[in-house]
Amino acid sequence: MTVQFDNSYARLPERFYAAVNPTAVAEPRLIRLNAPLASELGLDPDWLKSPAGLAMLAGNSLIDGAHPIATAYAGHQFGGFSPQLGDGRAILLGEIVDRHGRRRDIQLKGAGQTPFSRRGDGRAALGPVLREYILSEAMAALDVPTTRALAAVMTGETVRRETLLPGAILTRVASSHIRIGTFQYFAARGDIEALRLLADHVIARHYPDLSGREDPYLALLKAIIAAQAGLVARWMLIGFIHGVMNTDNMSVAGETIDYGPCAFMDAYDPATVFSSIDEQGRYAYANQPPIARWNLTRLAEALLPLLADDQDKAVALAQDALDDFDRQIQVDMIAGFRRKLGLASEDPEDIALIRSLLETMQLGQADFTLVFRRLSEDASPLEDGRACRDLFGNPAAFDGWEGRWRERLSKEDRPDEVRQHAMRRVNPLFIPRNHRVEAVIEAAVERQDFAPFEELHAVLSRPYDRQPGREHYALPPAAHERVLATFCGT
């Protein structure tokens, strides 16, 4: 098979990346191929499953037209700036244009050492590869902008972390792998030419409507701010916690990227943290909007030389653009919670109604996902709300809120079945519950049993649909099943 690579990033100057080939592995074995995604990319799934295709997915051979590189970037990690990070265990094979005319990166994660590995082994363990496959594909099914997983491959080798673990490689697909940290890399070096080249590349690739404007770089900053506001709002609406929102993990394309210690919330608590390395709660659930703005401020700082010749004017322009972030994410979140509550119109009291529910959920330790899903079932006046109130440790508090909610619903002339259908399309029944993901990883790592992985993936591919016989996948963890910490895997 011929893969039609068109490697635009590799045509940038050599200081943008390091040319490096993947390191071959001992005995590659395909765990899973994402056949629908392969077809969308214009790739033949049967060929990808063949020895030749598997060799490409494992990094054991290069297809004609590939131009493997590790990209350079910097980043703020937990608030501290590192002027050089870069792809330490990921190698970009190249870019293809898919069947819809969209340019997509094809990257091998865990493909061996690069000049940016910083004493790391450049490899990935099986557990983190399965976690990213499950989480990224679940996010795609939830209609959240995200990188995708094309394939997971066992390497037949071990990697050393706290102990010896089976190695694996993830084939990741993204609109691009350009990050806020990519701009920071060149800004830290005072390389204005590279900043301009990078900005022009991002405009052409992700925001072509901005080409030809008098203020293209300010427009680019505003576009990235808008994309990030919309993305983080979607995270908040489904209880997703990224876990490591460093500037090198924030895509300028507005996609969720780098699924390390990420998790979905069970019982609602705005201070929820899962990442084992986030000891201060910097990236807690409720902190994600302000952290996103903080990250975008770092992007604005990097772009200042392109915004205006006068420093004070550039700062003023950047500040005005950043001020719109708070407004937009607030608008997006309120609109999203209205939809989750079955509200088709706007009422000044809606914000108080939303906040009251979240406060009641926190006090009652109610499950975030199931509360909204069961409200979908209770949205008819014929229902008494019992399914939802049973989730609360203090049902009486929920009763008071429910009365206000039903009164608000009564103000809208909307058939019950229409409302319920709309609510079910935005309130998932199935999410990647942490304890389910951990059980899948344990079965694969400890017993080489991938059946639980396959079943969980199948369930999560239809997050809004009732699935008879799989109802238990919707349940929150029992006390002994709770996962209190997730790990990065590097």
VEXVO-974852 format. One record per residue (C-alpha): x, y, z. Coordinates in Angstrom, 1 decimal, padded with zeros to 4 digits. Layout:
N
X/Y/Z
X/Y/Z $
...
END
This chain:
490
X/Y/Z
000.0/000.0/000.0 $
001.1/003.6/-000.7 $
000.6/006.1/002.1 $
000.3/009.6/000.6 $
002.4/011.6/003.0 $
002.5/015.4/002.7 $
004.9/016.6/005.4 $
004.4/020.3/005.8 $
006.0/020.6/009.3 $
009.1/018.9/008.1 $
009.4/021.6/005.4 $
010.0/024.2/008.2 $
013.6/025.0/009.1 $
015.6/022.3/010.8 $
015.6/024.1/014.2 $
011.9/023.2/014.5 $
012.6/019.5/015.0 $
015.2/016.8/015.0 $
015.2/014.1/012.3 $
015.1/010.7/014.0 $
014.0/007.2/013.0 $
012.0/005.0/015.3 $
013.9/002.3/017.1 $
012.8/-001.2/016.0 $
011.2/-003.5/018.5 $
011.7/-007.2/019.1 $
008.3/-008.9/018.5 $
005.5/-006.5/017.5 $
002.0/-007.8/018.0 $
-001.2/-005.8/017.2 $
-003.5/-005.3/020.2 $
-006.1/-003.2/018.4 $
-006.6/-001.4/015.1 $
-009.1/001.4/014.8 $
-010.5/000.3/011.5 $
-013.1/003.1/011.1 $
-010.5/005.8/011.7 $
-008.1/004.1/009.3 $
-010.7/004.2/006.6 $
-011.4/007.9/007.4 $
-007.7/008.5/006.9 $
-007.7/006.7/003.6 $
-005.7/003.8/004.9 $
-006.6/000.2/004.2 $
-007.3/-001.5/007.5 $
-006.4/-005.0/006.1 $
-003.0/-003.7/005.0 $
-002.4/-002.1/008.5 $
-003.1/-005.6/010.0 $
-000.6/-007.2/007.6 $
003.1/-007.8/008.5 $
004.0/-004.7/006.5 $
001.4/-002.5/008.2 $
002.3/-003.8/011.6 $
006.0/-003.1/010.9 $
005.0/000.6/010.3 $
002.9/000.8/013.4 $
005.7/-000.6/015.5 $
008.3/001.6/014.0 $
010.2/-001.3/012.5 $
010.0/000.0/008.9 $
009.4/003.3/007.2 $
006.9/003.7/004.4 $
008.0/005.7/001.3 $
007.3/009.4/001.9 $
007.6/009.3/005.7 $
009.8/011.9/007.2 $
010.2/010.9/010.9 $
010.9/013.8/013.2 $
010.7/014.7/016.9 $
009.4/018.2/017.4 $
011.0/020.8/019.6 $
009.0/022.7/022.2 $
009.3/024.2/025.7 $
006.7/024.6/028.4 $
005.6/025.6/031.9 $
005.3/022.4/033.9 $
003.4/023.0/037.1 $
004.2/026.7/036.8 $
008.0/026.2/036.3 $
009.4/027.0/032.9 $
011.6/024.5/031.0 $
013.1/026.2/027.9 $
013.6/022.8/026.1 $
011.4/019.8/026.3 $
010.4/018.3/022.9 $
009.2/014.9/021.9 $
011.2/012.6/024.1 $
009.4/009.4/023.2 $
007.1/010.3/020.3 $
008.1/010.4/016.6 $
006.0/012.0/014.0 $
006.0/009.8/010.9 $
004.4/012.4/008.7 $
001.2/014.0/007.7 $
-001.6/012.8/005.4 $
-004.7/014.5/004.1 $
-007.8/012.4/005.0 $
-010.9/011.7/003.0 $
-012.5/014.9/004.2 $
-009.5/017.0/003.1 $
-008.2/017.5/006.7 $
-004.5/017.3/007.4 $
-003.6/014.8/010.1 $
-000.4/013.9/011.9 $
000.5/010.2/012.2 $
002.7/009.8/015.3 $
004.2/006.8/017.1 $
004.2/007.3/020.9 $
006.8/005.1/022.6 $
008.9/004.7/019.5 $
012.3/005.1/021.1 $
014.8/007.7/022.1 $
015.1/011.1/020.5 $
017.5/014.0/021.0 $
014.8/015.4/023.4 $
014.6/012.2/025.6 $
016.6/013.8/028.5 $
017.9/010.4/029.8 $
014.5/008.8/029.3 $
014.2/005.4/027.5 $
011.8/006.8/024.8 $
009.5/003.9/025.4 $
005.9/003.5/026.6 $
004.5/000.9/029.0 $
001.3/-001.0/028.0 $
-000.9/000.5/030.7 $
-000.5/004.2/029.6 $
-001.0/003.2/026.0 $
-004.3/001.4/026.8 $
-005.4/004.4/029.0 $
-004.8/006.8/026.1 $
-006.5/004.6/023.6 $
-009.6/004.2/025.8 $
-009.8/007.8/027.0 $
-009.1/009.5/023.6 $
-011.6/007.3/021.8 $
-014.2/007.8/024.5 $
-013.7/011.6/024.2 $
-014.2/011.3/020.5 $
-017.5/009.4/021.0 $
-018.5/012.2/023.5 $
-017.9/014.7/020.7 $
-015.0/016.4/022.5 $
-012.2/017.6/020.2 $
-009.3/015.2/020.8 $
-006.4/013.4/019.3 $
-007.3/009.9/018.2 $
-005.9/006.4/018.6 $
-005.3/004.5/015.4 $
-003.5/001.5/016.8 $
-002.0/-000.1/019.9 $
000.9/-002.5/019.5 $
002.8/-004.7/021.9 $
006.6/-004.5/021.4 $
007.6/-007.8/022.9 $
010.0/-005.9/025.1 $
009.9/-004.6/028.7 $
010.3/-001.1/030.0 $
011.5/-000.3/033.5 $
009.4/002.1/035.6 $
008.8/001.3/039.3 $
009.1/-002.3/038.1 $
009.5/-004.1/034.7 $
006.4/-003.7/032.5 $
005.4/-004.9/029.1 $
006.1/-002.3/026.4 $
003.7/-000.9/023.8 $
003.4/001.8/021.1 $
000.4/004.0/020.4 $
-000.2/005.3/016.9 $
-001.7/008.7/017.6 $
-003.6/010.9/015.1 $
-003.9/014.6/015.6 $
-004.8/017.7/013.6 $
-001.2/018.7/014.6 $
001.1/018.4/017.5 $
001.8/022.1/017.8 $
001.5/023.3/021.4 $
001.6/026.5/023.3 $
005.0/025.3/024.3 $
006.1/025.3/020.7 $
005.7/029.1/020.5 $
007.4/029.4/023.9 $
010.4/027.5/022.6 $
011.2/030.1/020.0 $
010.2/033.1/022.2 $
012.6/031.9/024.9 $
015.4/032.1/022.3 $
014.4/035.5/020.9 $
013.9/033.8/017.5 $
011.3/036.2/016.0 $
011.7/034.8/012.5 $
010.8/031.3/013.8 $
007.8/032.7/015.7 $
006.5/034.3/012.5 $
007.1/031.1/010.5 $
005.3/029.0/013.1 $
002.4/031.4/013.4 $
002.0/031.5/009.6 $
002.1/027.7/009.6 $
-000.6/027.4/012.2 $
-002.8/030.0/010.4 $
-002.5/028.1/007.1 $
-003.1/024.7/008.8 $
-005.7/025.4/011.4 $
-007.2/028.9/010.8 $
-007.0/029.6/007.1 $
-009.8/032.2/007.2 $
-007.3/034.5/009.0 $
-004.9/034.6/006.1 $
-004.7/038.0/004.4 $
-005.9/039.9/007.4 $
-004.2/043.1/008.5 $
-003.8/041.7/012.0 $
-003.3/038.0/011.4 $
-001.3/037.3/014.6 $
-003.7/039.0/016.9 $
-006.6/037.1/015.1 $
-004.6/033.9/015.6 $
-004.3/034.6/019.3 $
-008.0/035.2/019.6 $
-008.8/032.1/017.6 $
-006.7/029.9/019.9 $
-008.3/031.5/022.9 $
-011.7/030.7/021.6 $
-010.8/027.1/020.7 $
-009.4/026.5/024.2 $
-012.4/028.1/025.9 $
-014.7/025.9/024.0 $
-012.6/022.8/024.7 $
-012.2/023.4/028.5 $
-015.9/024.1/028.8 $
-016.7/020.7/027.3 $
-014.3/019.1/029.8 $
-016.2/020.8/032.6 $
-019.6/019.7/031.3 $
-018.6/016.0/031.4 $
-016.6/016.0/034.6 $
-013.2/015.4/032.8 $
-010.0/016.3/034.6 $
-007.0/016.5/032.3 $
-004.6/016.2/035.2 $
-001.5/017.8/033.7 $
-002.4/021.1/031.9 $
001.2/022.2/031.3 $
001.6/024.6/028.4 $
003.4/021.8/026.5 $
000.2/019.7/026.8 $
-002.1/022.4/025.3 $
-002.7/022.1/021.5 $
-003.1/025.3/019.5 $
-005.7/023.3/017.4 $
-008.0/023.1/020.4 $
-007.8/019.3/020.7 $
-007.4/017.4/024.0 $
-003.9/016.0/023.9 $
-001.6/013.9/026.1 $
-003.8/011.6/028.2 $
-001.5/011.0/031.1 $
-003.0/011.1/034.6 $
-006.4/012.1/033.4 $
-009.7/010.9/034.9 $
-013.4/011.4/035.0 $
-015.0/012.5/038.3 $
-017.3/010.2/040.1 $
-018.8/012.0/043.1 $
-019.0/015.8/042.4 $
-016.3/017.8/044.1 $
-014.8/020.9/042.4 $
-011.5/020.2/044.2 $
-011.1/016.7/042.8 $
-007.6/015.8/041.8 $
-006.4/012.4/040.6 $
-002.9/013.0/039.3 $
-000.3/011.6/041.7 $
002.1/014.4/040.8 $
-000.4/017.2/041.4 $
000.2/017.5/045.1 $
-001.0/021.1/045.4 $
-004.2/020.6/043.3 $
-003.0/023.1/040.6 $
-005.0/021.1/038.0 $
-008.0/020.3/040.0 $
-011.4/020.1/038.2 $
-012.5/023.6/039.2 $
-009.0/025.1/038.4 $
-009.1/024.1/034.8 $
-010.7/027.3/033.4 $
-008.3/029.7/035.2 $
-005.3/027.5/034.4 $
-006.3/027.5/030.7 $
-006.3/031.3/030.8 $
-002.9/031.2/032.6 $
-001.6/029.1/029.8 $
-003.1/031.3/027.1 $
-001.4/034.3/028.8 $
001.9/032.5/028.3 $
001.0/032.1/024.6 $
000.2/035.8/024.4 $
003.6/036.7/025.9 $
005.3/034.6/023.3 $
003.4/036.3/020.5 $
003.9/039.9/021.7 $
006.7/040.6/019.1 $
004.2/039.8/016.3 $
001.3/041.8/017.7 $
002.9/045.3/017.5 $
006.2/047.0/017.3 $
005.4/049.0/020.4 $
005.6/046.8/023.5 $
002.9/048.6/025.4 $
000.5/048.4/022.5 $
001.2/044.7/022.1 $
000.5/044.1/025.7 $
-002.8/046.0/025.6 $
-003.9/044.1/022.5 $
-003.0/040.8/024.1 $
-004.8/041.7/027.4 $
-008.0/042.6/025.5 $
-007.9/039.3/023.7 $
-007.4/037.4/027.0 $
-010.2/039.2/028.8 $
-012.6/037.6/026.3 $
-011.6/034.1/027.6 $
-013.5/034.4/030.9 $
-016.6/035.7/029.1 $
-016.6/033.0/026.5 $
-016.0/030.0/028.8 $
-018.7/031.3/031.1 $
-021.2/031.6/028.2 $
-020.2/028.1/026.9 $
-020.6/026.5/030.3 $
-023.9/028.1/031.2 $
-025.3/027.2/027.8 $
-024.0/023.6/028.2 $
-025.5/023.2/031.7 $
-028.8/024.6/030.4 $
-028.8/021.8/027.8 $
-027.9/019.2/030.4 $
-030.9/020.4/032.5 $
-033.3/020.3/029.6 $
-033.7/024.1/029.3 $
-034.2/025.5/025.8 $
-034.6/029.1/026.7 $
-032.7/031.6/028.9 $
-033.8/032.8/032.3 $
-031.8/035.2/034.6 $
-032.3/032.7/037.4 $
-030.7/029.8/035.5 $
-027.2/030.5/036.8 $
-028.4/030.3/040.4 $
-030.3/027.1/039.6 $
-027.2/025.5/038.1 $
-025.0/026.5/041.0 $
-027.5/025.3/043.5 $
-027.6/021.8/041.9 $
-023.8/021.6/042.0 $
-023.6/022.7/045.6 $
-026.3/020.1/046.5 $
-024.4/017.4/044.6 $
-021.2/018.3/046.4 $
-022.8/018.2/049.9 $
-024.7/014.9/049.0 $
-021.6/013.3/047.3 $
-023.7/012.6/044.3 $
-022.3/011.1/041.1 $
-021.8/013.8/038.5 $
-022.6/011.8/035.4 $
-025.5/009.8/036.8 $
-027.2/012.9/038.3 $
-027.6/014.5/034.9 $
-028.4/011.3/033.2 $
-031.2/010.4/035.7 $
-032.5/014.0/035.4 $
-033.0/013.1/031.8 $
-035.2/010.2/032.8 $
-037.0/012.4/035.4 $
-037.7/015.3/033.1 $
-041.4/014.2/032.7 $
-044.0/015.5/035.2 $
-045.1/011.8/035.4 $
-041.8/010.9/037.1 $
-041.2/011.6/040.8 $
-037.4/012.1/040.7 $
-036.8/009.0/042.8 $
-034.1/007.6/040.5 $
-032.1/010.8/040.9 $
-032.7/011.5/044.6 $
-031.3/008.1/045.5 $
-027.9/009.3/044.4 $
-027.8/012.0/047.1 $
-026.6/011.4/050.7 $
-029.1/014.1/051.7 $
-032.2/013.5/049.5 $
-034.2/016.2/051.2 $
-031.8/018.8/049.9 $
-032.3/017.5/046.4 $
-036.1/017.6/046.8 $
-035.9/021.3/047.4 $
-033.9/021.9/044.3 $
-036.0/019.5/042.2 $
-039.1/021.6/042.9 $
-037.4/024.7/041.6 $
-036.2/022.8/038.5 $
-039.7/021.5/037.7 $
-041.1/025.0/038.1 $
-038.5/026.3/035.6 $
-039.3/023.5/033.1 $
-043.0/024.4/033.3 $
-042.2/027.9/031.8 $
-041.3/026.2/028.5 $
-043.8/024.9/026.1 $
-041.8/021.9/025.1 $
-043.1/018.3/024.8 $
-041.6/016.0/027.4 $
-040.4/013.4/024.9 $
-038.6/016.1/023.0 $
-036.9/017.4/026.1 $
-035.9/014.0/027.3 $
-034.4/013.0/024.0 $
-032.4/016.3/023.9 $
-031.1/015.7/027.4 $
-030.1/012.1/026.7 $
-028.0/013.4/023.7 $
-025.9/015.6/026.0 $
-025.9/013.6/029.2 $
-023.9/010.4/028.8 $
-024.8/007.1/030.5 $
-021.3/005.6/030.1 $
-018.0/007.3/030.8 $
-014.5/005.8/031.3 $
-014.9/005.2/035.0 $
-011.5/005.1/036.6 $
-012.0/001.8/038.3 $
-013.1/000.2/035.0 $
-010.0/001.6/033.2 $
-007.7/000.3/035.9 $
-009.3/-003.1/035.8 $
-008.7/-003.2/032.0 $
-005.1/-002.3/032.4 $
-004.6/-004.8/035.2 $
-006.1/-007.7/033.1 $
-003.9/-006.8/030.1 $
-000.6/-006.2/032.1 $
-000.9/-009.0/034.6 $
-002.7/-011.7/032.5 $
-002.3/-010.6/028.8 $
-006.2/-010.6/028.8 $
-007.5/-008.0/026.4 $
-011.1/-009.0/026.4 $
-012.0/-006.5/029.1 $
-010.3/-003.8/027.1 $
-012.3/-004.7/024.0 $
-015.6/-004.7/025.9 $
-015.0/-001.4/027.6 $
-014.1/000.2/024.4 $
-017.3/-001.1/022.8 $
-019.4/000.2/025.6 $
-017.7/003.7/025.5 $
-018.2/003.9/021.7 $
-021.9/004.4/022.4 $
-021.9/006.6/025.5 $
-025.4/007.9/025.2 $
-027.2/004.7/024.4 $
-028.8/002.2/026.8 $
-027.0/-001.0/026.4 $
-028.9/-004.0/027.9 $
-026.6/-006.3/029.8 $
-024.0/-003.6/030.3 $
-025.8/-001.5/032.8 $
-023.1/-002.1/035.4 $
-020.6/-000.1/033.4 $
-022.6/003.0/034.2 $
-022.4/002.5/038.0 $
-019.9/004.5/040.1 $
-017.3/002.5/042.0 $
-018.0/000.8/045.3 $
-015.9/002.0/048.2 $
-013.2/-000.7/047.7 $
-013.1/000.0/043.9 $
-012.3/003.8/044.1 $
-009.2/005.0/042.3 $
-007.7/007.8/044.2 $
-004.6/008.4/042.1 $
-003.6/008.2/038.4 $
-000.1/008.2/037.0 $
001.6/009.8/034.1 $
003.5/006.7/032.9 $
006.7/008.4/031.7 $
END
